[in-house]
């Protein structure tokens, strides 16, 4: 009987180790202080250090991106040249600003996610909570989201690479496949394009298989002229070159022209027409205005020389006869 009593009143096994969420003696101030300088103080320090680190990171990222968005790059003469170009073409400044701020937004969100995750894991570890189930659950949730929102992830990743590579920006005229027009806004998920009819297109970045930028670095004005089959091609070529040079020396548009004009040989040959092509290198986004001036100059030069366009020989002869004899 005694042995039974001894077995029943023996020393109990120790309880599993845990974390004291309250002091052992709630009525003692010293107990509260001892409890606070332990686990609660560690958690507070984690939160304070994490918050300060995140604030410094976000402030630094904002300062750098705002400087890139507002201040011209380069030093000395390069900075002055960039300022002059920005005043001449405000779209360059808007493009740089939007690109810098979008990248800054991504970096700030990434910093918040990284610092927040580290602080969360440190707090859970201080509370002696097993992190393995959380990590496994996060992996499962990540796989599920990856399958369910893969198109959204694709849009964001494509937008991020597009911004990093500076494929296009606000003010550029691009051919994105579904639509061709002027870029009005660039985001991580969608790009807004306004076409020639005024329609605003919202195109997911992940759906752009190929993008043609018509206004990056430099452009080329191209005009094709169909002249009469029997026209003297040497004379026509000389007239077109002279017309292009007049456009290049025009004070109103000559600053947008770079280099000498080129008139190629026969591009197309039909039963009643010979096609020649005029090409002139221009500043970005100015090729359309230069092309319009080239057409006006070419028409005036050919008219003055008496060379009809394709299919207009009979009308040209009648027109010359009416000019020679104005009587009805």
Backbone torsions as a table, in degrees:
resi	resn	phi	psi	omega
1	UNK	NA	-38.1	179.5
2	UNK	-65.6	-38.6	179.4
3	UNK	-64.0	-35.3	178.7
4	UNK	-66.5	-41.4	179.9
5	UNK	-65.6	-39.7	178.2
6	UNK	-62.6	-42.8	179.8
7	UNK	-63.8	-35.2	-177.7
8	UNK	-75.9	-32.1	-177.4
9	UNK	-102.1	19.4	180.0
10	UNK	-70.5	175.3	-178.6
11	UNK	-67.0	124.6	-178.0
12	UNK	-71.9	156.9	177.8
13	UNK	-70.6	146.8	-177.9
14	UNK	-65.3	144.5	179.3
15	UNK	-72.3	153.9	179.0
16	UNK	-62.1	142.3	-178.9
17	UNK	-64.4	141.5	179.7
18	UNK	-149.2	-166.9	-178.0
19	UNK	-115.2	128.9	179.0
20	UNK	-79.2	110.9	-179.7
21	UNK	-83.5	-14.3	176.3
22	UNK	-136.9	156.3	178.1
23	UNK	-64.4	154.8	-178.9
24	UNK	-67.0	-32.0	179.3
25	UNK	-124.5	91.8	-176.5
26	UNK	-61.1	-17.0	-179.1
27	UNK	-88.5	-4.7	-176.6
28	UNK	-104.9	129.2	177.0
29	UNK	-66.1	-41.6	179.3
30	UNK	-62.3	-35.8	176.9
31	UNK	-64.9	-41.5	176.6
32	UNK	-63.6	-41.4	179.8
33	UNK	-66.0	-44.1	178.1
34	UNK	-61.2	-38.2	178.5
35	UNK	-68.7	-38.7	-176.2
36	UNK	-69.3	-39.5	-178.7
37	UNK	-74.0	-1.1	176.4
38	UNK	-93.2	-112.8	-176.1
39	UNK	-63.0	-48.1	-178.0
40	UNK	-58.3	-39.6	-179.9
41	UNK	-65.3	-39.5	177.1
42	UNK	-60.9	-43.5	-179.7
43	UNK	-65.4	-42.0	178.3
44	UNK	-61.5	-42.4	178.5
45	UNK	-62.9	-41.8	177.0
46	UNK	-58.4	-45.8	-178.1
47	UNK	-67.3	-41.7	-178.5
48	UNK	-67.6	-47.4	179.8
49	UNK	-63.8	-40.9	177.9
50	UNK	-63.3	-42.8	178.7
51	UNK	-64.2	-42.8	178.4
52	UNK	-64.6	-42.0	178.7
53	UNK	-62.2	-43.9	179.7
54	UNK	-64.9	-41.4	179.5
55	UNK	-63.1	-42.0	178.4
56	UNK	-65.1	-42.0	179.4
57	UNK	-63.6	-48.0	-178.9
58	UNK	-64.7	-38.9	178.0
59	UNK	-65.2	-42.4	178.5
60	UNK	-64.6	-42.5	179.0
61	UNK	-63.9	-42.4	179.4
62	UNK	-63.9	-41.3	-179.8
63	UNK	-63.9	-43.4	-179.0
64	UNK	-66.9	-45.8	-177.6
65	UNK	-67.6	-38.1	177.3
66	UNK	-65.4	-36.2	177.6
67	UNK	-66.4	-42.4	178.0
68	UNK	-65.9	-32.2	-176.9
69	UNK	-77.3	-28.3	-173.5
70	UNK	-110.3	-27.9	-175.4
71	UNK	-100.0	135.6	175.8
72	UNK	-67.8	145.9	-179.9
73	UNK	-78.0	164.3	177.1
74	UNK	94.7	175.6	-178.9
75	UNK	-129.4	146.6	173.4
76	UNK	61.5	-122.1	-176.7
77	UNK	-62.5	-35.5	179.6
78	UNK	-64.4	-39.8	179.9
79	UNK	-66.5	-40.1	178.4
80	UNK	-64.8	-41.4	178.4
81	UNK	-63.0	-41.9	179.1
82	UNK	-64.0	-37.3	178.1
83	UNK	-64.6	-40.9	178.6
84	UNK	-64.0	-43.3	179.3
85	UNK	-65.2	-37.5	179.4
86	UNK	-66.1	-38.6	177.1
87	UNK	-68.3	-34.4	179.4
88	UNK	-71.3	-34.1	-179.1
89	UNK	-132.7	90.4	-177.4
90	UNK	-61.4	-20.3	-179.9
91	UNK	-64.8	-28.9	177.5
92	UNK	-62.8	-43.4	179.1
93	UNK	-65.5	-42.6	178.9
94	UNK	-63.7	-39.0	179.3
95	UNK	-65.0	-46.2	179.9
96	UNK	-63.8	-40.4	-178.3
97	UNK	-65.2	-46.1	-178.8
98	UNK	-66.0	-38.9	179.1
99	UNK	-64.0	-45.0	-178.9
100	UNK	-64.5	-42.5	-177.7
101	UNK	-70.8	-33.8	177.5
102	UNK	-67.4	-44.8	177.5
103	UNK	-63.3	-39.3	177.5
104	UNK	-61.9	-39.1	177.9
105	UNK	-63.3	-40.8	177.9
106	UNK	-64.5	-43.2	-179.7
107	UNK	-65.6	-39.3	178.5
108	UNK	-65.3	-42.3	178.1
109	UNK	-64.3	-40.8	177.6
110	UNK	-63.6	-40.7	178.0
111	UNK	-64.3	-41.0	178.7
112	UNK	-63.0	-42.9	-179.8
113	UNK	-65.3	-43.0	-177.9
114	UNK	-66.5	-51.7	-178.6
115	UNK	-64.9	-41.9	179.2
116	UNK	-61.7	-40.4	179.1
117	UNK	-65.7	-42.4	179.9
118	UNK	-62.9	-45.9	179.6
119	UNK	-62.7	-41.6	180.0
120	UNK	-61.6	-45.5	-180.0
121	UNK	-65.6	-37.5	178.1
122	UNK	-65.1	-41.8	179.1
123	UNK	-65.3	-44.2	178.7
124	UNK	-63.2	-38.6	178.0
125	UNK	-66.7	-38.2	177.3
126	UNK	-64.2	-31.0	178.5
127	UNK	-83.6	6.4	-179.9
128	UNK	58.5	36.3	176.3
129	UNK	-94.0	130.5	-178.9
130	UNK	-66.4	122.8	-176.4
131	UNK	-85.3	-13.7	-176.0
132	UNK	-59.0	-45.8	178.5
133	UNK	-62.0	-36.5	178.9
134	UNK	-65.9	-42.9	179.8
135	UNK	-64.6	-42.6	178.6
136	UNK	-63.8	-42.4	179.1
137	UNK	-64.5	-40.8	178.3
138	UNK	-62.5	-38.0	177.6
139	UNK	-64.5	-42.5	179.2
140	UNK	-64.4	-44.8	178.9
141	UNK	-62.7	-40.3	178.7
142	UNK	-62.2	-41.8	178.1
143	UNK	-64.8	-42.6	179.6
144	UNK	-62.5	-45.0	178.8
145	UNK	-65.8	-35.4	178.9
146	UNK	-61.8	-40.0	178.3
147	UNK	-75.9	-38.4	-175.2
148	UNK	-78.6	-29.4	-175.6
149	UNK	-124.1	35.7	-177.2
150	UNK	-67.0	-30.6	177.0
151	UNK	-67.8	-38.3	178.0
152	UNK	-66.6	-42.2	177.2
153	UNK	-63.3	-39.2	178.3
154	UNK	-62.7	-41.4	177.9
155	UNK	-60.8	-45.6	-178.0
156	UNK	-66.5	-43.6	-179.9
157	UNK	-65.6	-41.2	177.9
158	UNK	-64.0	-41.8	177.7
159	UNK	-63.1	-38.1	179.8
160	UNK	-65.8	-45.7	178.6
161	UNK	-67.0	-36.3	178.3
162	UNK	-62.2	-41.8	178.3
163	UNK	-69.0	-40.7	-179.0
164	UNK	-65.0	-36.2	-179.4
165	UNK	-88.1	-5.9	179.3
166	UNK	54.3	52.2	-178.9
167	UNK	-69.7	-37.9	176.1
168	UNK	-160.1	167.9	-179.0
169	UNK	-152.4	-175.9	-179.9
170	UNK	-60.8	131.2	179.8
171	UNK	96.6	-16.0	178.2
172	UNK	-74.4	148.3	172.8
173	UNK	-101.3	117.5	-174.1
174	UNK	-127.3	157.0	172.0
175	UNK	-110.1	104.9	-175.9
176	UNK	-101.0	11.7	-178.5
177	UNK	91.7	-76.7	178.6
178	UNK	-64.2	-28.3	-177.6
179	UNK	-151.4	153.5	175.6
180	UNK	-128.0	128.0	-179.3
181	UNK	175.0	-161.9	-176.8
182	UNK	-93.3	132.7	178.9
183	UNK	-73.9	124.0	178.8
184	UNK	-103.1	-27.4	179.2
185	UNK	-156.6	144.3	179.5
186	UNK	-125.6	122.1	177.7
187	UNK	-125.3	176.3	178.6
188	UNK	-72.1	-26.9	-177.3
189	UNK	-102.4	-44.0	-176.6
190	UNK	-131.7	158.0	173.0
191	UNK	-120.0	133.4	-179.6
192	UNK	-99.4	126.2	-177.6
193	UNK	-126.9	130.7	176.5
194	UNK	-103.4	117.4	-177.3
195	UNK	-86.0	-177.5	-174.7
196	UNK	-66.5	-22.8	178.6
197	UNK	-88.2	2.7	179.9
198	UNK	86.7	5.4	179.5
199	UNK	-79.5	132.5	178.3
200	UNK	-95.2	117.2	-177.8
201	UNK	-100.0	133.7	172.9
202	UNK	-107.0	106.9	-174.0
203	UNK	-112.0	119.4	175.0
204	UNK	-60.6	136.4	-176.6
205	UNK	-61.7	-33.3	-178.8
206	UNK	-68.9	-17.4	-178.8
207	UNK	-88.1	-5.2	-179.5
208	UNK	-84.7	100.0	179.8
209	UNK	-75.3	-38.2	175.8
210	UNK	-146.0	147.9	-178.0
211	UNK	-133.0	127.7	175.2
212	UNK	-107.2	118.5	-179.5
213	UNK	-95.9	116.8	-176.6
214	UNK	-91.5	-2.3	-173.3
215	UNK	-134.9	33.9	179.9
216	UNK	-109.6	128.8	176.5
217	UNK	71.3	-65.8	177.4
218	UNK	-154.7	167.4	-179.0
219	UNK	-138.5	178.1	-178.7
220	UNK	-141.9	124.9	175.8
221	UNK	-85.1	126.6	-177.6
222	UNK	-126.1	126.7	179.8
223	UNK	-130.8	128.3	176.7
224	UNK	-104.9	134.5	-177.4
225	UNK	-121.4	123.1	176.7
226	UNK	-98.1	112.3	-180.0
227	UNK	-107.9	168.4	-178.5
228	UNK	-59.8	146.1	-176.2
229	UNK	-57.5	-36.9	-174.6
230	UNK	-94.0	10.3	179.5
231	UNK	-70.5	151.4	177.4
232	UNK	-74.5	110.5	-173.6
233	UNK	-67.1	-35.2	178.0
234	UNK	-62.2	-42.4	178.5
235	UNK	-66.0	-43.1	179.8
236	UNK	-62.1	-43.3	-179.5
237	UNK	-63.3	-42.5	179.1
238	UNK	-63.3	-40.1	178.6
239	UNK	-65.0	-41.2	-179.9
240	UNK	-67.8	-38.8	177.2
241	UNK	-62.7	-43.1	179.7
242	UNK	-65.1	-38.7	177.4
243	UNK	-64.0	-41.1	178.7
244	UNK	-66.1	-36.9	178.4
245	UNK	-67.4	-34.2	175.6
246	UNK	-63.4	-39.6	177.4
247	UNK	-66.0	-40.0	-178.1
248	UNK	-66.6	-28.6	-179.9
249	UNK	-95.9	2.2	178.2
250	UNK	-66.6	125.0	-178.5
251	UNK	-60.5	-28.6	-177.6
252	UNK	-76.1	-24.3	-175.9
253	UNK	-135.0	-6.5	-176.6
254	UNK	-61.8	-27.2	178.8
255	UNK	-67.3	-16.6	179.1
256	UNK	-92.8	1.7	-177.6
257	UNK	-103.9	137.7	-179.1
258	UNK	-130.9	113.3	177.3
259	UNK	96.8	-178.8	-178.3
260	UNK	-91.1	147.9	178.4
261	UNK	-71.3	155.4	178.7
262	UNK	-127.7	130.5	174.3
263	UNK	-115.9	110.8	-177.0
264	UNK	-76.2	173.9	177.8
265	UNK	-75.1	-155.0	-177.1
266	UNK	-70.1	118.0	177.6
267	UNK	-89.1	-37.8	176.8
268	UNK	-142.1	150.3	-179.4
269	UNK	-137.3	117.6	178.2
270	UNK	-122.4	-176.9	-174.9
271	UNK	-67.8	-21.7	-177.7
272	UNK	-130.3	8.0	-174.1
273	UNK	-147.7	151.0	170.7
274	UNK	-125.4	128.1	-176.1
275	UNK	-104.2	124.6	173.1
276	UNK	-114.1	154.7	-175.4
277	UNK	-125.0	130.9	175.6
278	UNK	-104.6	132.3	178.9
279	UNK	-129.5	135.9	-178.1
280	UNK	-145.3	123.3	-178.7
281	UNK	-75.7	137.0	-174.3
282	UNK	-133.7	175.0	172.2
283	UNK	-71.2	160.2	179.1
284	UNK	-57.4	137.9	175.6
285	UNK	69.0	9.5	179.7
286	UNK	-110.0	1.6	-176.0
287	UNK	-66.4	-30.3	-177.8
288	UNK	-72.4	-41.0	177.9
289	UNK	-67.3	-41.3	177.7
290	UNK	-64.0	-39.5	178.3
291	UNK	-62.7	-39.6	177.5
292	UNK	-63.7	-41.1	177.8
293	UNK	-65.6	-35.5	177.9
294	UNK	-64.2	-40.6	179.7
295	UNK	-64.3	-41.4	178.6
296	UNK	-63.3	-46.0	-178.4
297	UNK	-66.2	-40.3	179.5
298	UNK	-65.3	-41.9	178.5
299	UNK	-61.7	-44.1	-179.6
300	UNK	-64.4	-41.3	-179.0
301	UNK	-66.3	-44.0	-179.8
302	UNK	-68.1	-37.9	178.6
303	UNK	-64.4	-44.0	-179.9
304	UNK	-64.9	-33.6	180.0
305	UNK	-83.5	-6.1	178.7
306	UNK	75.9	30.8	-179.8
307	UNK	-106.1	115.3	-177.9
308	UNK	-78.2	156.2	172.9
309	UNK	-77.4	174.0	-176.2
310	UNK	-62.4	134.0	176.7
311	UNK	74.9	7.6	-176.4
312	UNK	-114.5	17.0	-174.7
313	UNK	-63.7	-47.5	-179.0
314	UNK	-64.7	-42.4	178.0
315	UNK	-64.5	-35.1	179.8
316	UNK	-66.7	-43.1	178.9
317	UNK	-62.4	-44.0	179.1
318	UNK	-63.2	-39.7	178.9
319	UNK	-63.8	-42.6	179.9
320	UNK	-66.2	-36.8	179.3
321	UNK	-66.9	-39.6	178.0
322	UNK	-66.8	-34.9	177.7
323	UNK	-68.6	-35.2	-179.7
324	UNK	-73.4	-30.6	-179.2
325	UNK	-126.6	87.9	-175.6
326	UNK	-72.0	-7.9	-179.4
327	UNK	-69.2	136.9	179.2
328	UNK	-68.3	NA	NA
